[in-house]
Amino acid sequence: MYPSDRRYTKQHEWVRLEGDRGTIGITEYAQKQLGDVVYLELPEVGRKLEAHGSFGTVESVKAVSELFSPVAGEVVEVNSALVAKPETINSDPHGQAWMIKLRVTDPKAAAELLDAAAYQAYVGSEAK
Amino acid sequence: MEASTTTLRKTPLHAIHREMGAKMVPFGGWEMPVEYAGLIAEHMAVRQAAGLFDVSHMGELEVAGPGALAFLQRVTSNNVAKLADGQAQYSALPNPSGAPLDDVIVYRRGPERFMLVVNAGNIEKDFAWLRAQGPQGCEVTDKSEAYALLALQGPRAQDILQPLTPVDLAGVAYYHFADGEVDGHPATLARTGYTGEDGFEIFVAPDRAEAVWRRLIEAGKEKGLQPAGLGARDTLRLEAKMCLYGNDMDETTTLVEAGLGWIVSLDEAKGDFNGRGVLAEQKKTGAPRKLVGFEVTGRGIARHGYPVLLDGEAAGSVTSGSYAPYLQKNIGLCYLPAARSAAGTPVEIDVRGRNVAARVVPTPFYKRSK
């Protein structure tokens, strides 16, 4: 269920690397926990993010959740279509609902994050 | 993720909620379903078809005996003498300052027999308070364990329920109730609710709750009925501007401040009651502050506890706030000084350090067309 072309965090974000470009979003498990998403706040292009630093907020009807960047870098693109239609996070969290793209400071650092199998095992144990 | 559930109480429908895939949360000391398929879908089902809620956590206190009416007149805010058998009334248990210990529904089962439906988190408090008020010629009994309570709410509620009961539902008016059966199970059917829609609250014995729930879900499927959780219950009641005890009112807010002056009776027939002095004065000259509804006009969702600013100065906090699924707006309630509470008044909500524009609007936010 969790695509193997990316890495995951225990805060339920994913990052997909292509060279020094990192695309970031939240996981299927995260959207399920949130419930119906109704609001999204993302940073401006040009913002510099630290690894595990906050880059925005996602809100469902019932919950507010901060978003953390899996890796350090500079924001080069923001999914503004998603801000206008945040419910896409519920329907396609690993695809259309990408949130930001970074110029990643140190792409090798992503190797320390969870791979798909490890993340799957992690959420499997948390769900119990 | 959630606190240990070992100390939480479970309703007779707990296993069904699990079976139906509900997400369970602690609420008022109970483990309750917050949503099943999704909060927004459940909210819309109640507005457009019907939803079925388990509200068995609510408490039932019986007041019975020749002195029951006189006692209730003394401890509630509304005029209990207006009730006929089979009629219910929204009311409150005020303290001497005119602020509610709880908001309640009073059901008259007979001239000397009344039932109070009270909030889950307040059962013990209300029961102790009523006993301490010195009931004379009547007895107060906690019957909460004797009832499960299902709320069938929405424009199609009567369509769904009627084929299952011999009670003529068209003859049960708003805030009235009748004893009868649902699918052969003894039940009390009350035309009450907490969603802003037509609907019924169905009292059954705990060991009948599962059968009645399953039958209703099955019978309602074709008519758009969905099981609905406390999440949708909260957004539905907020759109209808129904107060949530502990958020929008508590022992520090008078009933008049909370906009509940209409359940405060100054009728001579009622006589004196707890808090009457304060409440009579506030009904006459107005309360210093008022619970108002606001709509967020900037970007952000106001939530319980967020500071409210008036002319840039702290003026209070959001008592209830949410995205409103039917209205597709961000709305909320807060207390404002009476002089600054008119519709149109601009306020700001401090959303985690960012001031977001909002303005006072007329309430209820949502009112169903008859």
Interface residues (C-beta under 8 A of the other chain):
Chain A: Q33 G35 D36 V38 Y39 E41 T57 E59 S60 V61 K62 V64 N90 E126
Chain B: M1 K23 V34 E35 G38 L39 I40 G231 T235 R299 G300 I301 R303 S322 Y323 P325 R352
